[in-house]
Amino acid sequence: MTKVIAAIIIAAVLYGGWQLFFYWEKVKNEEEVTKKQEAASQVNPKSLAGMPYGLEQSLEAAERKGASGLKDWLKAYGPSIQDPRKAWIELDYCTMIVRDDPTEARRIFKSVKERTPATSPVYDRVKKLEKSYE
């Protein structure tokens, strides 16, 4: 009888070890997938489509001037820029003015959110900032 009980205990331990191994592999694969998705979601704003090549230097100069420079730049060149690059620049502007003019920041964020589809490279950034602006 003790041999049967010992065999059952050994079988239970082996089965538990086997299940633990599968669980460990599942967790490890999920971590790898998450890391790959995070690496893929790192968006370089300069590589986004929608802005004519010649405006890059003027954008950098406007960003150095701060929120007022970026606001003036968006007024001047905003109509010639398309999403997703325009959305990214407007989100930058929102983060710059949120302390000084939170209502304007919320208004701009709302307009960016409304026109940004889930397939956009800017969508992850919109989702991250969503709680701050609503």
Backbone as CSV, one residue per row, in Angstrom:
resi,resn,N_x,N_y,N_z,CA_x,CA_y,CA_z,C_x,C_y,C_z
1,MET,0.816,-1.200,0.000,0.000,0.000,0.000,0.862,1.268,0.000
2,THR,1.968,1.243,0.770,2.836,2.421,0.812,3.515,2.663,-0.533
3,LYS,3.766,1.594,-1.269,4.370,1.757,-2.590,3.391,2.428,-3.556
4,VAL,2.122,2.124,-3.455,1.105,2.733,-4.309,0.981,4.223,-3.979
5,ILE,0.964,4.545,-2.689,0.873,5.942,-2.256,2.112,6.708,-2.717
6,ALA,3.282,6.103,-2.595,4.523,6.748,-3.035,4.497,6.977,-4.547
7,ALA,3.981,6.013,-5.294,3.897,6.150,-6.750,2.940,7.273,-7.127
8,ILE,1.814,7.371,-6.404,0.846,8.443,-6.668,1.460,9.802,-6.356
9,ILE,2.178,9.908,-5.262,2.823,11.174,-4.891,3.863,11.558,-5.938
10,ILE,4.659,10.603,-6.375,5.679,10.880,-7.399,5.011,11.319,-8.699
11,ALA,3.934,10.656,-9.082,3.224,11.030,-10.305,2.630,12.438,-10.175
12,ALA,2.091,12.762,-9.006,1.520,14.094,-8.783,2.604,15.166,-8.847
13,VAL,3.762,14.896,-8.273,4.877,15.853,-8.310,5.364,16.045,-9.745
14,LEU,5.485,14.958,-10.495,5.911,15.067,-11.885,4.886,15.845,-12.716
15,TYR,3.612,15.572,-12.515,2.563,16.301,-13.230,2.592,17.792,-12.862
16,GLY,2.741,18.109,-11.579,2.829,19.508,-11.138,4.043,20.204,-11.740
17,GLY,5.168,19.498,-11.792,6.372,20.062,-12.403,6.185,20.318,-13.886
18,TRP,5.507,19.387,-14.552,5.223,19.534,-15.984,4.335,20.752,-16.224
19,GLN,3.282,20.932,-15.418,2.389,22.084,-15.548,3.117,23.390,-15.232
20,LEU,3.989,23.366,-14.243,4.781,24.549,-13.898,5.703,24.930,-15.047
21,PHE,6.287,23.940,-15.706,7.146,24.198,-16.848,6.360,24.889,-17.964
22,PHE,5.162,24.385,-18.283,4.340,25.012,-19.325,3.926,26.431,-18.934
23,TYR,3.603,26.637,-17.675,3.235,27.973,-17.211,4.427,28.925,-17.350
24,TRP,5.599,28.460,-16.982,6.804,29.283,-17.080,7.074,29.671,-18.532
25,GLU,6.953,28.746,-19.459,7.145,29.029,-20.877,6.125,30.054,-21.383
26,LYS,4.893,29.924,-20.925,3.847,30.860,-21.333,4.173,32.272,-20.854
27,VAL,4.570,32.406,-19.598,4.912,33.719,-19.046,6.122,34.301,-19.760
28,LYS,7.113,33.474,-20.015,8.320,33.940,-20.701,7.998,34.420,-22.115
29,ASN,7.155,33.716,-22.834,6.757,34.125,-24.177,5.956,35.423,-24.151
30,GLU,5.077,35.573,-23.174,4.303,36.815,-23.057,5.211,38.013,-22.795
31,GLU,6.218,37.824,-21.954,7.180,38.904,-21.684,7.942,39.286,-22.945
32,GLU,8.350,38.303,-23.723,9.071,38.582,-24.958,8.190,39.331,-25.959
33,VAL,6.937,38.916,-26.064,6.008,39.592,-26.973,5.793,41.030,-26.526
34,THR,5.632,41.247,-25.222,5.437,42.593,-24.690,6.652,43.470,-24.979
35,LYS,7.840,42.937,-24.792,9.054,43.706,-25.077,9.153,44.054,-26.561
36,LYS,8.807,43.104,-27.414,8.853,43.368,-28.852,7.829,44.421,-29.246
37,GLN,6.645,44.380,-28.648,5.622,45.375,-28.955,6.044,46.758,-28.474
38,GLU,6.657,46.838,-27.300,7.127,48.125,-26.791,8.223,48.685,-27.681
39,ALA,9.121,47.823,-28.132,10.190,48.283,-29.016,9.619,48.758,-30.349
40,ALA,8.604,48.073,-30.843,7.993,48.474,-32.105,7.171,49.746,-31.943
41,SER,6.663,49.975,-30.739,5.812,51.149,-30.540,6.616,52.420,-30.283
42,GLN,7.911,52.317,-30.145,8.737,53.502,-29.984,8.751,54.246,-31.311
43,VAL,8.074,55.366,-31.330,7.904,56.108,-32.575,8.906,57.254,-32.616
44,ASN,9.588,57.369,-33.735,10.464,58.505,-33.962,9.628,59.579,-34.648
45,PRO,9.367,60.709,-33.968,8.487,61.714,-34.562,8.995,62.260,-35.895
46,LYS,10.288,62.288,-36.097,10.822,62.814,-37.351,10.554,61.881,-38.530
47,SER,10.288,60.619,-38.231,10.030,59.673,-39.319,8.551,59.576,-39.675
48,LEU,7.695,60.270,-38.941,6.264,60.230,-39.251,5.966,60.983,-40.539
49,ALA,5.012,60.474,-41.272,4.626,61.096,-42.538,3.722,62.299,-42.280
50,GLY,3.688,63.196,-43.254,2.744,64.298,-43.187,3.344,65.681,-43.163
51,MET,4.672,65.795,-43.116,5.273,67.120,-43.081,6.251,67.283,-44.236
52,PRO,6.138,68.391,-44.966,7.104,68.652,-46.033,8.524,68.733,-45.471
53,TYR,9.468,68.294,-46.249,10.859,68.196,-45.800,11.430,69.531,-45.353
54,GLY,11.136,70.596,-46.018,11.747,71.888,-45.721,11.324,72.512,-44.400
55,LEU,10.283,72.006,-43.780,9.784,72.607,-42.549,10.431,72.063,-41.282
56,GLU,11.229,71.042,-41.404,11.832,70.409,-40.228,12.703,71.376,-39.429
57,GLN,13.525,72.159,-40.118,14.408,73.096,-39.415,13.618,74.204,-38.729
58,SER,12.577,74.696,-39.378,11.782,75.752,-38.746,11.018,75.204,-37.537
59,LEU,10.625,73.939,-37.577,9.967,73.316,-36.427,10.935,73.218,-35.252
60,GLU,12.148,72.809,-35.518,13.147,72.716,-34.447,13.405,74.080,-33.825
61,ALA,13.467,75.114,-34.643,13.667,76.469,-34.123,12.472,76.905,-33.279
62,ALA,11.273,76.575,-33.712,10.068,76.929,-32.958,10.013,76.184,-31.628
63,GLU,10.430,74.926,-31.623,10.443,74.156,-30.378,11.446,74.729,-29.382
64,ARG,12.551,75.256,-29.882,13.527,75.884,-28.989,12.972,77.150,-28.348
65,LYS,12.062,77.833,-29.022,11.458,79.047,-28.480,10.399,78.748,-27.426
66,GLY,9.968,77.512,-27.338,8.988,77.121,-26.328,7.569,77.118,-26.873
67,ALA,6.626,77.218,-25.952,5.208,77.100,-26.314,4.755,78.207,-27.262
68,SER,5.185,79.430,-27.024,4.750,80.527,-27.896,5.306,80.354,-29.310
69,GLY,6.546,79.916,-29.419,7.137,79.682,-30.735,6.427,78.564,-31.473
70,LEU,6.077,77.511,-30.752,5.386,76.392,-31.383,3.961,76.778,-31.776
71,LYS,3.316,77.606,-30.962,1.971,78.074,-31.294,2.000,78.897,-32.586
72,ASP,2.949,79.813,-32.680,3.080,80.622,-33.890,3.402,79.757,-35.103
73,TRP,4.245,78.777,-34.919,4.612,77.880,-36.005,3.402,77.088,-36.479
74,LEU,2.605,76.587,-35.529,1.405,75.836,-35.906,0.399,76.717,-36.643
75,LYS,0.301,77.993,-36.248,-0.595,78.902,-36.965,-0.110,79.119,-38.396
76,ALA,1.190,79.263,-38.549,1.747,79.552,-39.864,1.761,78.323,-40.782
77,TYR,2.195,77.188,-40.262,2.416,76.018,-41.116,1.435,74.877,-40.861
78,GLY,0.567,74.996,-39.876,-0.369,73.928,-39.532,-1.197,73.409,-40.691
79,PRO,-1.752,74.307,-41.529,-2.568,73.814,-42.644,-1.795,72.973,-43.674
80,SER,-0.492,73.170,-43.762,0.278,72.413,-44.753,0.808,71.087,-44.203
81,ILE,0.544,70.810,-42.933,1.023,69.574,-42.313,-0.160,68.621,-42.154
82,GLN,0.107,67.336,-42.321,-0.946,66.327,-42.230,-0.650,65.371,-41.084
83,ASP,-1.691,64.662,-40.686,-1.511,63.631,-39.663,-0.715,62.475,-40.255
84,PRO,0.046,61.775,-39.505,0.186,61.729,-38.060,1.189,62.733,-37.481
85,ARG,1.976,63.351,-38.335,2.984,64.280,-37.824,2.346,65.491,-37.147
86,LYS,1.267,66.008,-37.717,0.599,67.162,-37.133,0.054,66.816,-35.751
87,ALA,-0.503,65.622,-35.610,-1.024,65.192,-34.315,0.099,65.132,-33.282
88,TRP,1.258,64.627,-33.680,2.388,64.529,-32.758,2.833,65.925,-32.305
89,ILE,2.933,66.838,-33.231,3.362,68.206,-32.903,2.339,68.875,-31.991
90,GLU,1.058,68.671,-32.274,0.024,69.265,-31.428,0.032,68.657,-30.028
91,LEU,0.346,67.371,-29.909,0.463,66.772,-28.583,1.658,67.344,-27.827
92,ASP,2.745,67.602,-28.539,3.886,68.280,-27.914,3.469,69.648,-27.385
93,TYR,2.718,70.373,-28.190,2.244,71.697,-27.801,1.321,71.598,-26.577
94,CYS,0.465,70.590,-26.547,-0.428,70.385,-25.394,0.371,70.193,-24.106
95,THR,1.420,69.380,-24.175,2.208,69.138,-22.965,2.962,70.387,-22.527
96,MET,3.258,71.270,-23.469,3.945,72.513,-23.120,3.020,73.510,-22.421
97,ILE,1.752,73.558,-22.826,0.859,74.605,-22.317,-0.096,74.129,-21.232
98,VAL,-0.039,72.879,-20.847,-1.035,72.338,-19.925,-1.066,73.077,-18.589
99,ARG,0.038,73.583,-18.108,0.048,74.315,-16.829,-0.458,75.743,-16.993
100,ASP,-0.114,76.378,-18.093,-0.495,77.774,-18.301,-1.926,77.927,-18.803
101,ASP,-2.360,77.042,-19.684,-3.686,77.153,-20.285,-4.298,75.752,-20.431
102,PRO,-4.790,75.173,-19.328,-5.294,73.795,-19.396,-6.527,73.632,-20.284
103,THR,-7.371,74.648,-20.395,-8.554,74.505,-21.253,-8.160,74.410,-22.722
104,GLU,-7.186,75.202,-23.138,-6.693,75.137,-24.519,-6.018,73.790,-24.783
105,ALA,-5.264,73.307,-23.803,-4.603,72.013,-23.953,-5.646,70.905,-24.101
106,ARG,-6.705,70.939,-23.309,-7.763,69.932,-23.421,-8.469,70.022,-24.779
107,ARG,-8.704,71.234,-25.253,-9.378,71.416,-26.533,-8.541,70.826,-27.671
108,ILE,-7.253,71.125,-27.664,-6.362,70.602,-28.716,-6.260,69.086,-28.614
109,PHE,-6.128,68.587,-27.378,-6.038,67.140,-27.202,-7.298,66.455,-27.715
110,LYS,-8.452,67.031,-27.435,-9.712,66.445,-27.887,-9.766,66.376,-29.415
111,SER,-9.309,67.436,-30.069,-9.337,67.421,-31.540,-8.366,66.377,-32.100
112,VAL,-7.203,66.229,-31.456,-6.244,65.214,-31.900,-6.823,63.820,-31.683
113,LYS,-7.434,63.612,-30.529,-8.004,62.301,-30.207,-9.113,61.919,-31.183
114,GLU,-9.939,62.885,-31.545,-11.057,62.602,-32.443,-10.607,62.203,-33.843
115,ARG,-9.493,62.727,-34.293,-9.068,62.428,-35.658,-7.965,61.369,-35.738
116,THR,-7.604,60.769,-34.594,-6.554,59.755,-34.585,-7.169,58.363,-34.527
117,PRO,-7.052,57.578,-35.586,-7.594,56.216,-35.566,-6.682,55.271,-34.777
118,ALA,-7.197,54.125,-34.439,-6.431,53.147,-33.665,-5.225,52.610,-34.436
119,THR,-5.221,52.750,-35.739,-4.107,52.249,-36.545,-2.978,53.266,-36.684
120,SER,-3.170,54.462,-36.163,-2.172,55.518,-36.284,-0.983,55.243,-35.364
121,PRO,0.226,55.623,-35.786,1.383,55.460,-34.907,1.331,56.394,-33.700
122,VAL,0.466,57.384,-33.725,0.338,58.336,-32.624,-0.676,57.844,-31.588
123,TYR,-1.428,56.811,-31.924,-2.521,56.345,-31.071,-2.049,55.959,-29.665
124,ASP,-0.908,55.283,-29.554,-0.409,54.889,-28.232,-0.121,56.113,-27.367
125,ARG,0.433,57.141,-27.956,0.718,58.362,-27.201,-0.578,59.043,-26.763
126,VAL,-1.584,59.031,-27.620,-2.884,59.608,-27.268,-3.470,58.855,-26.078
127,LYS,-3.396,57.534,-26.103,-3.940,56.729,-25.006,-3.180,56.979,-23.701
128,LYS,-1.875,57.180,-23.785,-1.090,57.442,-22.575,-1.442,58.802,-21.967
129,LEU,-1.718,59.789,-22.810,-2.015,61.123,-22.327,-3.497,61.321,-22.008
130,GLU,-4.319,60.385,-22.373,-5.763,60.534,-22.257,-6.222,60.863,-20.839
131,LYS,-5.692,60.200,-19.847,-6.113,60.417,-18.462,-5.734,61.819,-17.978
132,SER,-4.667,62.352,-18.494,-4.216,63.680,-18.068,-5.097,64.792,-18.585
133,TYR,-5.721,64.608,-19.721,-6.453,65.681,-20.365,-7.971,65.531,-20.277
134,GLU,-8.452,64.518,-19.592,-9.914,64.368,-19.478,-10.347,64.336,-18.049
